[in-house]
């Protein structure tokens, strides 16, 4: 008789991101005397792969992923798969799709050629919405299936109708914040009984240790240092607001260096804005790093200009390192931010963001008060793994 439960977790990739960091933290806290763990990715090579514990069995890429890596002439030997790929590419090319549109088109065109996985599990967990959720529900054999929603998930129309089947089939739906739960209940109110909150995991000890490692690039600390971390993305992360706030500060003659850690589809547009507005010396794109904490530790102010977040894990990480935070007032920010206590909460206007940053730079008493408050805050939430166990052991 098996003494360990077979557990599968699925996520898009292990590139930089809140869900990915949360999953790696979970896997490093998991009790492997109780679980035999497989991990399925849909894209490989992410920087967080290096932090996986040895006990985790990283499954090979799906056959379709391997097919995509073949030369074109080899792909032609599998006409059904090749035609599905061509059809998907045509539909995406014609579309101005968001992530949910792309996931729906992908599953409608590619899903049928992905085989059902042969191994059977006690519990399967999709640790992200969209494709991982579709895969776990449709292609995995498991006694129990749970799905995670790690953002304020906007579903309507065709996407709402398409995804309803997957959430109905799940045994439980975990949301990473109270606001994410509240919003998702408005999308699928009939599924409310399946929903619960399991916060993104973050380990203060790990973050503190990593922050003390040397950074790959030098940080100019001759002037106040501002830091922002996250995928270079306009609709969610609000980097356009950050750039405009930097421009306002620069034109006022405020001295600073604003470093942005991350990469993404908005980078080229950001580079153009930086050059056109002569911000090359004050707004610096550091690119991707697996260890943002060595940079975050060196900043004077951490800024988050997001328009929406499921939780806002980078804010929690900045707070662990006692960095005063300027944060836009997205729905979930009040779960962490106390305006005037551990930072400043602003509106979504660049003017208000710039004013808050300047206030922290010039009001030394406020800055000192916030730092002292941060030093007394509770650090990390590794106890949340108890909710994970409780959910999957139902």
Helices and strands as residue ranges (DSSP letters): E 5-11, H 18-29, E 35-41, G 47-51, E 57-58, H 63-68, H 72-75, H 79-94, H 99-110, G 111-113, E 120-126, H 131-139, E 141-149, H 157-169, E 172-175, H 178-187, G 189-194, E 195-197, H 204-211, E 225-229, H 239-251, E 257-261, H 267-276, E 283-287, H 293-296, E 301-304, H 313-320, E 324-328, G 331-335, E 343-346, H 350-362, H 364-376, G 382-384, H 385-392
